[in-house]
Amino acid sequence: MRIQTKFPYEVKVNEGWVPLSDGTQLWMKAWMPVTTEKVPVILEYLPYRAGDWTAPRDHERHPYYAGHGYASVRVDIRGHGNSEGVPGDEYSEQEHADGVEVINWLAAQPWSTGKVGMFGISWGGFNSLQLAALRPEPLKAIVTTCSTDDRYDNDVHYFGGSMLAVDMHAWAATMLAFESRPPDKRVWGDKWRDQWLYRLERMDPYLNTWMKHQVRDEYWKHGSVCEDYSQINAAVMAVGGWNDPYRDTVLRLVKNLSSLGKNVRGILGPWAHQYPDRDLKPGPHIDFLGETLRWWDKWLKDEETGVMNDPLLRTWITDPIPPSSVYEELPGRWVAEESWPSPNITPTTWKLTDAKGYSVENERCCGEAGECIEEDSAAVPNDSWGVLSVNSPQDTGQNAGRYFPFGNDADLPTDQRADDGRSVTFDFPVEQPLEILGNAELKLRIQSGTPKGQVYVRLVDVAPDGAATLVTRGNLNFSAREGRDKRVLMPAGEWADVHLQLTGAGYHFAQGHRVRVSISSAYWPWIWPQPGGEGFKLDVGACEITLPVRWIASEGVPARQLDESVTFGEPVQPPGLPVKYPQEGKAGSRRPERLTTTDVVAQETMLQVDPAYGGTRVYPDGLHFDEDSVERYWIKWDDPTSARTESIWRVGLSRPDMDWDARLEADTWISCDEENFYTKSSVTCYEGAEEIFARTWEETIPRYAS
């Protein structure tokens, strides 16, 4: 990465308030170019506290845009950080209404040209899309990174119609800890305590609301721009990473917006849930700020930058890699698609009966002579397959990795052999190098003994030495098989055809490897298990997978010439914020990022995760910030109702020079039985040693679809 210290414009930083029509004021931090000319505005609008939590990241990009002639503005959402008001649910109507007011206010300032852009990652990428769909007149372009157009089936709550355990809980607990944090005394003076208590006394945990909406109802349709892409008029640059759970959004946006004649471009790289220029794993990284500057110059300054001459979709194809929880850089190459769906993609269907070998619950299936079919070159005759039982132990999924990889050392999926041993697997030898790009799909014929259940499928690259690397995966709640907005129970004891789409992938399978389809009935803690859904039967003869094949070596490489045109510069950033991290380099200063323990007597597995968001840091303005959190997930091997989770947060903010010390504890638990979920959330807050607030929320939530 190259640090750039000189820009066309000098930059100054202003802090202030954006007034709203109801009298509420939102706190903003604005990086301004020193000029007498009017300038366009770029907005980032988040709940994640510009004064502390995102400050290091903000200083990597806002000064760059200001240095190139933009007012780059970071605004705290109502009730968060230093903004007035009470926190609301994510992407609420109030958040949207406030956002429209902020855009119009920025456009009306005497230093503004009246043209506004929005950018953001995750939440900021979400509301960039959502506000674009509301069409405020000044909003001309957005850059949405690691975001989703579908709040129900492609977010942190539900996946394939099943409730997520891992991030339904973890992210709700994270947001409880965020909304419980105090405003900064540096900004609020002696009024900080009153404002903090005002928020605390009126807030509610997000968790209970999310868990009460178990199908795709109107609650989830709100803010899901996939409901009507035609509402988006702003130019959209959609950016994601193959190691981010929101990657399919890029594919859907370039497909649907381009088909409507909208201005859109997509970039899908090898990255985790991070901006593509940040020095976080995996790389390789790109000059993302330079790419986005071309976008802003085109749509906010009317300069011809050639950005619309770029391919519709530029994406990374990963070469075969051994499994690991972290990579400095992934091997591979950039490719280009001028349209999506692409004529370079050939849907290729393989029947599962054509697999050269399969395994069931650690038992290898062999041919008539006793040889292991998995190693045999002869195909298994169709009539030898019949019906297989899939009944995975409830702790299947231990090697899944983190739902949201942030670039930490324990984030990515590890060797899949242990989870494959708890699943039914089908192996297809790769006789010629094979490249896929897009979404694989499966057709399965399933018989469930009960009305409930779910099927989880993984696509795995198996090397000659047996090492198994996860490529992509997907899930289907049986009750969502006719649509995510419906709850249709399975006809117990009857055969049903179901269709399942895997999350998108760009991957190269090498000759001599095997493509493995791994099917399980459990995947903890990604998917919350269902009572009565312990397993199912599979009619193998009626099952098939369709791969999005971009090329096979023996058939030539028609897209290679176009691919060679894709190049990116090395990352460039302005000087970062000089934050000190006192815990860095201290051996044993933190718990393991990911730890699995097994109680063989109780037959219970526990996964412990430290999300490693940053720990202790000291900011250059004197703020001391302490943050620690841990998540735990338990399940017994044979009991789906034994699933339980907890999340523990400890946060402290202090300013020794102002005699200010505020702390909070935010803890959350979920458990279940056959009929209900049970949630408990607790927040306790302190000023110094004095407890000033304590509240516990407990709810019983009926399980009607999860």
DOLUMSE-196141 format. One record per residue (C-alpha): residue in one letter; x, y, z. Coordinates in steps of 0.001 Angstrom, whole numbers. Layout:
dopa xx yy zz
A X Y Z
...
// end
This chain:
dopa xx yy zz
M 0 0 0
R 1214 3479 -864
I 507 6341 1550
Q -279 9567 -290
T 351 12789 1629
K -231 15413 -1064
F -3536 15999 -2861
P -4884 18634 -5258
Y -6660 20340 -2334
E -5674 20996 1252
V -8132 19503 3712
K -9711 20833 6889
V -11993 18948 9288
N -15223 20422 10655
E -17547 18975 13285
G -21124 20125 13653
W -24811 19309 13524
V -27303 18517 10796
P -30722 19867 11863
L -33815 17756 11142
S -37394 18953 10756
D -38513 17467 14096
G -35834 19389 15998
T -33406 16475 16339
Q -29781 17164 15455
L -27438 14585 13934
W -23716 14857 14572
M -21427 15062 11576
K -17752 15121 10860
A -16892 16726 7547
W -13599 16679 5661
M -13637 19812 3476
P -11365 20860 610
V -9896 24311 1124
T -11392 26210 -1815
T -13757 29048 -2638
E -15431 26898 -5296
K -18610 24958 -4655
V -17979 21228 -4401
P -20046 18032 -4620
V -20771 16095 -1431
I -20124 12446 -524
L -22045 11068 2461
E -21458 8064 4732
Y -24376 7529 7158
L -23886 4978 9951
P -24710 4008 13551
Y -21116 2942 14243
R -19879 6107 15996
A -17689 8404 13903
G -16072 9709 17088
D -14445 6404 17992
W -15356 3021 16464
T -15046 3845 12758
A -12607 6742 13181
P -9536 4785 11968
R -11411 3543 8907
D -12932 6976 8241
H -9470 8541 8107
E -8446 6056 5402
R -10991 7441 2902
H -12756 10708 3760
P -9546 12822 3614
Y -8787 11286 200
Y -12110 12404 -1269
A -11784 15867 290
G -8272 16135 -1092
H -9735 15577 -4565
G -12352 18306 -4326
Y -15314 16776 -2464
A -16958 17570 839
S -16744 14118 2434
V -19183 13860 5318
R -19682 11201 7992
V -22995 11374 9910
D -24063 9355 12980
I -27586 7917 12661
R -30202 9129 15160
G -29608 7814 18676
H -26067 6608 17953
G -22663 8094 18617
N -23052 11808 19286
S -26376 12282 17484
E -29510 13188 19393
G -32554 10952 19649
V -33292 7321 20420
P -31873 4343 18477
G -34410 2656 16230
D -34430 -695 14474
E -32044 -1144 11571
Y -33098 559 8300
S -36264 1954 9894
E -38569 4429 8188
Q -37202 7058 10588
E -33626 6291 9518
H -34650 6645 5878
A -36574 9878 6433
D -33627 11335 8344
G -31264 10227 5573
V -33296 12000 2905
E -33262 15161 5028
V -29498 14907 5466
I -28980 14557 1697
N -31191 17564 958
W -29520 19637 3696
L -26040 18865 2358
A -27117 19709 -1196
A -28493 23076 -26
Q -25334 24276 1745
P -23687 27364 225
W -20450 25427 -386
S -22272 22588 -2225
T -22883 22177 -5958
G -26135 20412 -5061
K -24915 16987 -6209
V -24564 14259 -3578
G -23111 10743 -3604
M -23350 8073 -908
F -21010 5270 -18
G -20610 2718 2727
I -19780 -830 3658
S -22329 -3170 5253
W -24899 -907 7009
G -23697 2113 5042
G -23915 93 1831
F -27422 -1051 2757
N -28794 2424 3357
S -27020 3801 292
L -29123 1401 -1780
Q -32255 2012 266
L -32007 5804 46
A -31259 5567 -3675
A -34587 3710 -4028
L -36321 6695 -2353
R -34939 8963 -5097
P -33956 12166 -3283
E -33232 14518 -6177
P -29636 15476 -5201
L -28479 11831 -4888
K -26778 11076 -8204
A -24527 8079 -7480
I -23658 5522 -4824
V -20894 3025 -4076
T -22351 130 -2085
T -19819 -2304 -630
C -20567 -5651 1068
S -24289 -4907 1267
T -27521 -6664 383
D -30606 -5984 -1668
D -32544 -8691 221
R -32904 -8163 3982
Y -34526 -11525 4632
D -32590 -14156 2742
N -29210 -12468 2351
D -28511 -10770 5657
V -27610 -11769 9222
H -31043 -13104 10190
Y -32207 -15941 7908
F -30584 -18018 5185
G -32485 -20337 2886
G -35533 -19729 5054
S -33752 -21001 8203
M -32915 -18848 11189
L -29208 -18195 11579
A -27838 -18978 15009
V -24404 -17539 14452
D -25259 -13966 13423
M -28925 -13620 14313
H -27558 -13668 17849
A -24060 -12227 17430
W -25080 -9180 15448
A -28138 -8455 17569
A -25863 -8595 20616
T -23337 -6334 18883
M -26023 -3760 18137
L -27306 -3936 21730
A -23793 -3039 22840
F -23661 -214 20275
E -26992 1375 21131
S -26102 1197 24850
R -22928 3301 24490
P -22839 6891 25758
P -22315 10070 23760
D -18854 11571 24155
K -18357 14150 26896
R -15987 16022 24563
V -18965 16808 22313
W -21807 16931 24846
G -20097 18444 27882
D -21978 17971 31158
K -25171 16982 29298
W -23708 13641 28195
R -25154 11684 31145
D -28716 12941 30666
Q -28596 12149 26959
W -27231 8658 27685
L -30013 7881 30165
Y -32613 9265 27742
R -31491 6709 25153
L -31141 3809 27557
E -34614 4218 29007
R -36253 4108 25564
M -34289 1517 23603
D -35229 -2103 22862
P -33055 -5031 21733
Y -33271 -5725 18007
L -33120 -9478 18630
N -36720 -10043 19688
T -38133 -8162 16708
W -36018 -10111 14225
M -36925 -13497 15708
K -40663 -12780 15603
H -40553 -12424 11798
Q -39574 -15931 10670
V -40777 -15699 7061
R -40292 -13055 4396
D -43139 -10755 5445
E -43645 -7004 5046
Y -41115 -6327 7803
W -38302 -7771 5670
K -39593 -6397 2380
H -39125 -2909 3801
G -35626 -1834 2814
S -35125 -4747 397
V -34525 -2990 -2910
C -34915 -6307 -4749
E -38651 -5742 -4363
D -38434 -3143 -7155
Y -35073 -2396 -8740
S -36711 136 -11042
Q -36961 2591 -8142
I -33188 3141 -8235
N -32146 6001 -10506
A -28740 6846 -9023
A -25707 5294 -10701
V -24656 2210 -8698
M -21184 793 -8212
A -21674 -2530 -6385
V -18622 -4044 -4695
G -18150 -7272 -2755
G -15816 -10123 -1900
W -16061 -13875 -2411
N -15382 -14291 1318
D -18284 -12042 2287
P -21815 -13451 2755
Y -23343 -10598 693
R -21480 -11387 -2529
D -24580 -12441 -4458
T -25907 -8891 -4174
V -23296 -7742 -6691
L -24441 -10388 -9170
R -28120 -9514 -8677
L -27564 -5769 -8958
V -25570 -5929 -12197
K -28135 -8334 -13652
N -31297 -6480 -12705
L -30161 -2868 -12981
S -28443 -3400 -16344
S -31557 -5132 -17713
L -33503 -1974 -16830
G -30978 263 -18601
K -29624 1664 -15306
N -26057 2848 -14844
V -24322 87 -12889
R -20926 -1557 -12568
G -19821 -4429 -10336
I -16536 -5536 -8759
L -16206 -8885 -6934
G -12782 -9574 -5448
P -11196 -12126 -3120
W -11886 -10033 -33
A -13630 -10530 3290
H -16201 -8113 4778
Q -13881 -5141 4264
Y -13082 -2343 1852
P -10855 -3688 -976
D -7966 -1338 -190
R -7649 -2145 3533
D -4632 -4164 4590
L -6778 -7025 5898
K -6733 -10636 4756
P -7155 -12023 2196
G -5744 -9996 -696
P -4740 -9070 -3269
H -6024 -5552 -2674
I -6709 -2846 -5238
D -6680 949 -5542
F -10294 1121 -4446
L -10236 4826 -3649
G -8944 5531 -7155
E -11682 3370 -8684
T -14392 5145 -6709
L -12926 8562 -7502
R -13443 7830 -11196
W -17072 7014 -10328
W -17612 10243 -8374
D -15873 12384 -10999
K -18163 10960 -13680
W -21480 11324 -11850
L -20863 14259 -9508
K -18481 16419 -11583
D -19603 15396 -15094
E -16045 14501 -16079
E -15458 11800 -18673
T -13339 9271 -16783
G -14037 6200 -18923
V -15587 4414 -15974
M -18620 3384 -18026
N -16286 1801 -20577
D -15235 -715 -17928
P -16793 -4189 -18171
L -20154 -4548 -16454
L -18619 -7016 -13991
R -14996 -7442 -13002
T -14457 -10421 -10758
W -11775 -12609 -9243
I -11400 -16319 -9966
T -9576 -18161 -7172
D -7102 -20889 -8076
P -7043 -24146 -6070
I -5842 -23559 -2511
P -5280 -25782 522
P -7786 -25167 3334
S -6789 -22527 5880
S -8456 -20124 8293
V -6436 -17249 6828
Y -4570 -16338 3633
E -2347 -13325 3047
E -3310 -13414 -623
L -5373 -15804 -2690
P -3938 -17092 -5965
G -5981 -16433 -9076
R -6775 -13852 -11702
W -9219 -11101 -12634
V -11819 -11758 -15321
A -14348 -9576 -17111
E -17967 -9977 -18159
E -19639 -7471 -20467
S -23108 -8723 -19545
W -24704 -10740 -16757
P -25948 -13419 -17058
S -22933 -14019 -19233
P -22819 -15886 -22549
N -19473 -17224 -21297
I -21291 -19306 -18666
T -22575 -22759 -19638
P -24899 -24342 -17046
T -23619 -27910 -16772
T -25677 -30565 -14996
W -24232 -33585 -13224
K -26457 -36300 -11844
L -25380 -37412 -8390
T -25509 -40995 -9673
D -22621 -40067 -11979
A -20328 -39497 -9002
K -17330 -41814 -8933
G -17675 -42355 -5213
Y -19664 -41408 -2177
S -19562 -41741 1594
V -22274 -41940 4214
E -21554 -41070 7853
N -17885 -42031 7644
E -18562 -45322 5823
R -17001 -45557 2360
C -19234 -47163 -261
C -17430 -49788 -2312
G -17905 -51708 -5503
E -18721 -55407 -5913
A -15075 -56473 -5703
G -14646 -54552 -2464
E -12602 -51730 -3949
C -13283 -48221 -2602
I -15436 -46503 -5213
E -14114 -43101 -4146
E -10746 -44094 -5592
D -12147 -46123 -8501
S -12324 -44675 -11984
A -15519 -46519 -12904
A -18856 -44796 -12400
V -21278 -46285 -9921
P -24189 -47944 -11760
N -27405 -45999 -11255
D -29262 -48999 -9813
S -26689 -49365 -7021
W -27546 -46015 -5457
G -31196 -46206 -4434
V -32102 -44294 -1263
L -29577 -42878 1204
S -30272 -41638 4729
V -28906 -38250 5758
N -28872 -37920 9549
S -26013 -35668 10588
P -24867 -35142 14178
Q -26144 -31795 15438
D -22620 -30394 15793
T -21929 -30728 12062
G -20551 -27376 10899
Q -17655 -26913 13294
N -15331 -26089 10390
A -17646 -23516 8819
G -15582 -20479 9753
R -17022 -17102 10618
Y -20257 -15944 9022
F -18732 -12467 8597
P -14999 -12780 7943
F -13402 -9451 8880
G -9824 -10289 7958
N -8812 -11973 11221
D -6656 -15086 11550
A -9462 -17532 12458
D -12159 -16316 10072
L -12242 -18677 7103
P -13410 -22302 6806
T -10813 -24903 7704
D -10373 -28415 6267
Q -13810 -29827 5495
R -13001 -33508 6045
A -14463 -33621 9559
D -17763 -32078 8446
D -17743 -34248 5312
G -17517 -37267 7597
R -20778 -36142 9218
S -22466 -35755 5847
V -23355 -37684 2704
T -20809 -36838 3
F -20564 -37352 -3760
D -17218 -36962 -5563
F -16668 -36087 -9228
P -13082 -36392 -10560
V -11827 -33324 -12441
E -10455 -34739 -15672
Q -9897 -31328 -17284
P -9353 -27983 -15486
L -12753 -26506 -14703
E -13732 -22934 -13855
I -17066 -21866 -12346
L -18517 -18375 -11971
G -21941 -17735 -10480
N -24473 -19802 -8557
A -24593 -23589 -8552
E -28064 -25098 -8170
L -29302 -28451 -6917
K -32424 -30471 -7499
L -33007 -32937 -4687
R -35737 -35485 -4017
I -36208 -35714 -270
Q -38417 -37624 2119
S -38723 -36319 5653
G -40202 -38363 8464
T -41558 -35184 10080
P -43079 -31919 8790
K -39904 -29981 9652
G -36287 -30061 8609
Q -33597 -28460 6499
V -30858 -29488 4115
Y -27398 -27927 3965
V -25166 -28407 909
R -21484 -27584 507
L -19381 -27559 -2677
V -15845 -28659 -1822
D -12553 -28849 -3715
V -10761 -32089 -2739
A -7032 -32203 -3503
P -5192 -35436 -4383
D -3945 -35677 -778
G -7526 -35505 533
A -7410 -31915 1836
A -10887 -30423 1403
T -11372 -26698 721
L -14826 -25154 966
V -15833 -23354 -2240
T -19438 -22385 -1505
R -22590 -23555 301
G -26340 -23184 593
N -29287 -24109 2773
L -33013 -24767 2451
N -35598 -24844 5197
F -38117 -27435 3974
S -41038 -25197 4939
A -39657 -22426 2666
R -39363 -24637 -422
E -42340 -22933 -2143
G -41149 -19416 -1344
R -39495 -17540 1501
D -42760 -15711 2189
K -44607 -18985 2828
R -44626 -21653 5521
V -45565 -24971 3911
L -44805 -27973 6097
M -43283 -31062 4497
P -45684 -33948 3829
A -44203 -36411 6330
G -43257 -39738 4766
E -43799 -38515 1198
W -41246 -37685 -1473
A -40870 -34021 -2422
D -38701 -32350 -5072
V -36853 -29291 -3779
H -34548 -26783 -5424
L -31590 -25194 -3718
Q -29231 -22438 -4875
L -25716 -22158 -3496
T -24092 -18820 -2796
G -22100 -17530 -5766
A -18499 -18549 -6355
G -15632 -17859 -8714
Y -13282 -20836 -8519
H -10885 -22924 -10596
F -10847 -26711 -10022
A -7532 -28239 -11086
Q -7086 -31448 -13042
G -6639 -34395 -10673
H -8789 -32808 -7947
R -12360 -33822 -7119
V -15511 -31712 -6947
R -17368 -32851 -3845
V -21052 -32287 -3121
S -21566 -32667 625
I -25116 -32890 2011
S -26038 -32679 5704
S -29170 -32268 7788
A -27468 -29989 10335
Y -24988 -27092 10214
W -24385 -25586 13651
P -24070 -22798 14572
W -24847 -21309 11183
I -28351 -22794 11093
W -30604 -23128 14136
P -31723 -26799 14315
Q -35392 -27700 14119
P -37152 -30180 16406
G -38252 -33251 14494
G -35885 -32369 11686
E -33052 -34678 12659
G -32681 -36230 9210
F -34183 -37209 5860
K -33894 -39672 2997
L -32403 -38849 -383
D -33524 -40458 -3658
V -30135 -40229 -5330
G -31390 -41144 -8784
A -33545 -38013 -8867
C -30832 -35629 -7597
E -28535 -33426 -9654
I -26296 -30368 -9439
T -25942 -27687 -12113
L -22641 -25812 -12131
P -22108 -22372 -13755
V -19156 -23484 -15893
R -17197 -20625 -17417
W -14753 -22820 -19270
I -13301 -26309 -19489
A -9690 -26557 -20629
S -10441 -29043 -23409
E -13049 -26677 -24876
G -10810 -23621 -25033
V -10935 -20337 -23158
P -13069 -17899 -25182
A -13138 -15185 -22513
R -9389 -14974 -21847
Q -8764 -12116 -24275
L -11371 -9980 -22529
D -10006 -10993 -19116
E -6570 -9642 -19960
S -8031 -6125 -20024
V -8788 -6176 -16283
T -6133 -4400 -14246
F -6178 -2474 -10992
G -3630 -197 -9389
E -1972 -808 -6046
P -3881 495 -2995
V -3430 4165 -2154
Q -4579 5781 1086
P -4029 9034 2964
P -2108 8856 6274
G -4101 6963 8871
L -5293 8119 12255
P -2474 7579 14805
V -4391 5296 17164
K -2441 3357 19803
Y -3308 -271 20578
P -1713 -1068 23964
Q -2532 -4788 23783
E -720 -5393 20501
G 2292 -7651 20863
K 1376 -8851 24345
A 1549 -12636 24433
G -1604 -14107 25908
S -3344 -10744 26002
R -6393 -12161 24228
R -8311 -15441 24249
P -8213 -17659 21125
E -10255 -16216 18262
R -11976 -19543 17660
L -12031 -22459 20087
T -14030 -25705 19905
T -14367 -27962 22947
T -16068 -31333 23255
D -17561 -32862 26402
V -17533 -36565 25563
V -19543 -37500 28657
A -22303 -34964 28078
Q -21925 -35496 24304
E -21953 -31740 23818
T -19853 -29441 21636
M -19152 -25798 22452
L -17768 -23225 20019
Q -16279 -20037 21479
V -15554 -17047 19238
D -13734 -13811 19959
P -14766 -11445 17130
A -11566 -9411 17703
Y -13032 -6042 16783
G -10077 -4079 18144
G -9752 -4383 21910
T -8200 -1456 23765
R -7185 1655 21859
V -6204 5231 22669
Y -7207 7945 20204
P -5114 11033 19469
D -7779 13299 21013
G -7264 11575 24384
L -10189 9109 24287
H -9457 5746 25907
F -11672 3033 24430
D -11915 -493 25830
E -13962 -3200 24120
D -14137 -6930 24740
S -16667 -9488 23543
V -17037 -13248 23326
E -19671 -15524 21761
R -20456 -19117 22734
Y -22581 -21763 21026
W -23529 -25110 22620
I -25296 -28155 21239
K -25660 -31831 22147
W -24835 -34232 19369
D -28295 -35850 19171
D -30682 -33192 20496
P -31696 -30218 18322
T -33537 -28585 21228
S -30305 -28408 23251
A -29017 -25506 21123
R -28174 -22398 23128
T -26069 -19305 22621
E -24659 -16393 24561
S -22864 -13157 23780
I -20987 -11110 26384
W -19894 -7498 25786
R -17833 -5146 27973
V -17252 -1580 26760
G -15588 1377 28459
L -14962 4959 27361
S -12905 7422 29355
R -11132 10744 29089
P -8652 11105 31946
D -8117 14791 31172
M -11875 15438 31592
D -12407 13112 34583
W -14866 11095 32496
D -15384 7347 32836
A -18384 5420 31427
R -18764 1647 31195
L -21405 -849 30130
E -22118 -4571 30196
A -24423 -5970 27494
D -25201 -9687 27609
T -27593 -11786 25498
W -28773 -15397 25613
I -30993 -17605 23422
S -32281 -21107 24167
C -35171 -23190 22852
D -37475 -26147 23175
E -39750 -27735 20584
E -42315 -24932 20682
N -40494 -21718 21594
F -37334 -19653 21601
Y -36357 -17990 24874
T -34364 -14766 24779
K -32799 -12737 27549
S -30941 -9458 27125
S -29344 -7481 29920
V -27682 -4045 29978
T -25955 -2470 32982
C -24265 928 32766
Y -21861 2732 35087
E -20460 6199 35568
G -17193 5475 37287
A -18024 2960 40025
E -21673 4038 40250
E -24336 1893 38578
I -26716 4341 36873
F -28851 2014 34728
A -29824 -1657 34661
R -32512 -3438 32675
T -33295 -6982 31571
W -35583 -7978 28713
E -36959 -11540 28566
E -39253 -12933 25886
T -40812 -16224 24797
I -41089 -16341 21001
P -43145 -19119 19336
R -41323 -21166 16700
Y -43662 -21096 13735
A -41167 -21454 10888
S -37711 -22000 12407
// end
